[in-house]
Amino acid sequence: MASRLDPKNCPDLNVSNHLIGNLEGLAEAWKRDGYWFFRDVLDRDAVAAFRQSYVNELARQGVLDPEDPASRYNGKPFDAAAFRNHFRYGDSWKSFVETPAIHDFFRTLLGEEPHWIANIAYRGTPPNGEPDGDRTLFIHQDGVLNPGIPFFVTWVPLAAVTPDMGGVALATGLNDGTVFHRIEDGIYQGIDIDQIAPDRWRHSEYQPGDLLMMDIMTPHTGLTNISDRFRLSVDLRVMRDSGNKPAIGVLSAINDNSVTVRTDDGELSFVVDDDTYYRGLDGKRLKPHEIPALFSVGTPVLIGQVDGRARMIRPPH
């Protein structure tokens, strides 16, 4: 029988507030734990404005009372795809990260200018689980599913998140490059919980202003929401400005050996080979016959690359 992860039984995350401004200390904590967790460091007004944009869309769908500070779900049909698409084509995330206080915090934390990748996951999660059921949703390592991009996994709670509401649980100290995903028929599958020792898991209650950043190889999972309210959070992707940035733009040419993308800086071409990870909308690796349906001339793409070779090609969201 597979193990079950109960966030109420997980030790709390280590808090790294005391290391802000100490790049060496932060690097040591990162190497040891595979994450940083900060309490009450993000500008509360900026977080509240982001949260309000979520509430406005949920109220438009009629699934909550906009005056309810707890954002309780009223049980009416919720269109999760419409929720994501509403934000996918907006600029709420840009308004957030460009807030001077937010920008200044990340510049101090990283020791240089932050570079934000337009690859955002907007999460307005209604109740979606049973108290005695499996709480894990998809245990994974972002670096395996996003090769070629050295970003920081950046999770921001926009409202309080209790263990019943779920949030993020992570496995500490497993960011040494080990790949835990198994491959079936050439496709990476989710990580089986029994592959990770139970004492590795960490979770905390989260509050607006908190920030969790993880190594791309740290195994983690979202947890089911067994409360009566929406869980409101956002997944961001940030990297140091000096890092190996992905190419973002529109495909102008694609064949078996190369792709060319039209970016704001002009056209860039990359070699593709059997190791290039064509990523589908569900995060899984596409089989060769599935690629043309999702990637063709005129398609918006994000390309993770190393030395001119495309490591990953995916939709930019």
Secondary structure, 3 states (H helix, E strand, C coil): CCCCCCHHHCCCCCCCHHHCCCHHHHHHHHHHHCEEEECCCCCHHHHHHHHHHHHHHHHHCCCCCCCCCCCECCCCCCCHHHHHHHHHCCCHHHHHHCCHHHHHHHHHHHCCCEEECCCCEEEEECCCCCCCCCCECCCECHHHHCCCCCCEEEEEECCCECCCCCEEEEECCCCCCCCCCCEECCEECCCCHHHCCHHHEECCCECCCCEEEECCCCCEEEECCCCCECEEEEEEEEEECCCCCCEEEEEEEECCCEEEEEECCEEEEEECCCCCEEECCCCCECCHHHHHHHCCCCCEEEEEEECCEEEEEECCC
